[in-house]
Amino acid sequence: LSQLFRPLDLLGMVYRTIRQGVIDMGAMFDLIDTDAEVVDVPGAQPLAVPSGHVRFENVLFGYDPERVILKGIDLDVPAGTTLAVVGSSGAGKSTLARLLFRFYDVTGGRITIDGHDIAQVQQATLRAAIGIVPQDTVLFNDTIGYNIAYGRAEASADEVRAAARGAAIGDFIESLPDGYETRVGERGLKLSGGEKQRVAIARTLLKNPPILILDEATSALDSRTEADIQATLEKIERGRTTIVIAHRLSTVVDADRIVVLDAGEVVESGTHAELLRKGGLYAEMWMRQAQERDTALAAE
Ligand code: ATP
């Protein structure tokens, strides 16, 4: 019988997700993947985020009980600062982001925002406080205006335009014959990787959250587009607590703090200069990426 009800559960979850204003389809698919175990505790209070101080305190987590993925993570991200998380594939970087958004509950330790344990507050208010710019933005087969306003359907045309300008995609949209009414997605105008990222940035600007999670695309954009997007992201990071799952050199250099994750543990932490001086794993990654970048630039 439970098999029969599962699709209905999922539909309900999708509906609630849209109502809660979860900002991207990627996040929604992640959510669908998740068992409906993460629920509000009785009497959960709304989360108030006066400043946006994020802390991970000895966080333990595994998707399956037999396999621990995060092995006691401590992170302190003061309000308004940027933390870059780097590390090899499978180290647990995206898992940190999923836990902060509470797709899953931690199995040990706790995560707090301005001192409130995120497991004790209303999920909808937690998710309203966090904006995610995902690696790959999935567009709806609808107008570009709709795609930007997605997650805040009540946004006015002026607000959508302001967000598009903030994400540096306004001029592009206005140059199209149908402007914001242009249909995009599989059956409409195909947007480039960079343009899709800008749509995601515009959505986030409309949401205006105090906390940001940026999951950088691993796929290479050309270096000019990458630099342009980077400049836009720096603007939206201002005044917000930001956690970047970083794959690019440019982002990590400017972060207030960098942590290196390896097999579910923080093995190094500091600023770019401090970590380079240390000559450990980070310094090694940096050298390797710098070489790759030079080779790529030579090929462009
Ligand atoms: P990448 O840089 O490749 O994106 P990452 O550091 O973000 O890697 P995570 O996605 O956090 O790594 O994954 C950490 C570990 O957790 C991996 O070994 C992965 O196989 C496992 N994992 C991730 N998602 C799930 C899931 N839904 N169920 C079970 N295991 C998972």
Residues whose N, C-alpha, C, O or C-beta is under 5 A from the ligand:
A	BS01	ATP	Y63 I69 G87 S88 S89 G90 A91 G92 K93 S94 T95
